Amino acid sequence: MSKRTAIWALLLMVIAVPLMAQSNDRVDELLEQDVARLDSTLYLLLTSAQKVPDDTDALVAYETAVKMGIVSSGLEPDSPVALDVLCFLVMKTQSIPGGVGWMLFPSHRYAYKELSFKDVINTSAGPDRYVSGEDVIRTLSGALALKEGQK
Amino acid sequence: MSQPNRFATLLLAWSLVFVPLSFAIDFGVSSTSSLGLSSSADFSLSERVDGSFQMPFDQNGGGLDIRANVQTSLLPSPASFSYGLDTATLTFVYQKPEVDLLSVKWTLGRFSLSDPTGLVVNHPVDGTKLVFQFKDAALTLVGGYTGWIPRASSGVTLSLVDQASAAEEFASPRFIGSLEGTTTVFQAHALTVSALAQQDLNPRSSFVPEWSTVFSGEKGGTLDSQYLTLKASGPLVGPVTYDLFGTFGAGSTLSWLEAAGSSTGYQYEYRPILSSLVGGTLWVSVPTFLASTLNVRVLAASGDPDATSTTEGNTEDSSLLFLPITAGSLGTVFNPALSNLIFYEIGANLIPMDSLPLSVDVKLLGFQRAVEGVVNAPGVLRSGGLWLGQELDLGLNYQVLSDLSVSVSGGAFLPAEGTFTPDTPDAGLQYALNTSVNLSF
């Protein structure tokens, strides 16, 4: 089974129906990114959380995230995504509950610690490493599986 | 250049060199509040705050690591306060892309020094550590000094001079050095050989001179010791893993011996220590039964039937009593040092429900003298029988949130007849219960 097929199988198994309505092109585009772009990442996360329609584009997803206050307007849409930033975006968009640190100080640091504690992410290279498109999908899958298990 | 300007210049220079080299700076604070009750004391209430700061220089383990703590005990009164610097290290790693030597790691500062078993010494030192990492082996060279460690953080009480200095601010001054080699054999078994030595650096004026014929119950001599350890660990069969070790302990201790030419009939002489500590543990993983891990452990530390005390009590040509540099932790209630002791443990760690973040530890412990004679535990009679007693320990840990946990632990120790003075509180059932809440940011 090729790697791309495996990733799609992972999406099929874990992610809820709304995600399946997303543009296949958008997801393929993200999968091809060795360093994930911020706008592509936000497209996946926000459509998964049904905060933007699935027929929107990555730029609209980015602008929505800026309006929501989860992304700084100083970051360009094509900015690379660090692991701790990804953790923060996943927890915020998917409304993943966290510990006392996350409740009091919802930040990249505590999002990274939370998903690290729950074994959703690989922390061997630290929170500053840039993630790939594949990393984004795996992290979202893990977080949604976690949320499903908490219901 | 004025003092403030010099400091600012140094700080700027340090920042220009090290901060750009730093990777993800991390820090943390952990607070632990504990409430305890035991048969030997009233309620205890304490609070401990640990702080940590890490600034990696690379992704190979190099960097700055600082950990400190502040503790306050509110009960029993009077309240007390203490603080300590647990770790303050600078580590540099040189990676050599060769087949034989993979990396060299050099650490400087305050760190914890322990032997391969963790039972002979586990103590903070100020010193240096060099680790040569090969493909299937590692060589570690450590040297450290204990005399700048706060006494409240130290468990070194080897000699009468150490006991007499119990109220001093800093720990017993000793140099500890070790050379340890680890390799993998038969593909899965780890083999470790370690040579460790500690040298007593207490001032000579504190000691009773050798050949003195006048007995002193409070003053003693210098106590140097050396330890050679061989340890093996790995898979045994199926879900069973093992851990097996043997330690030979040597050294010299000031002894009060019969002497024909002495005016008192006795004199002090330094005599060798020839002792041993052996032990083994078996673990069995049983994931289908409450995700449990079962373990059986036995430790045996040599004893000396002629010793009058566990602290410089030798009265024969050599001392057979094993002396660990620091005391370990065996039972929640009864916690003798590993001297003239055989320790038995059967334990289990269980996760009762998958849906609940609760883990349970249960242990049944047995304590026995290796030979008739002294045991290093307060109140234990020298004259008692071999069997000292048995203890049941229970521990629960509930992970409320990722950074908040609650623990409850307790134990009950039933001493054998003759272990303690009859008709005293210690001669009956002894118990301890402790509850703690930990919050880590």
Interface residues (C-beta under 8 A of the other chain):
Chain A: G98 G99 V100 G101 W102 K113 E114 F117 K118 A125 G126 P127 D128
Chain B: F23 A24 P56 Q59 L401 S402 D403 L404 L439 F441
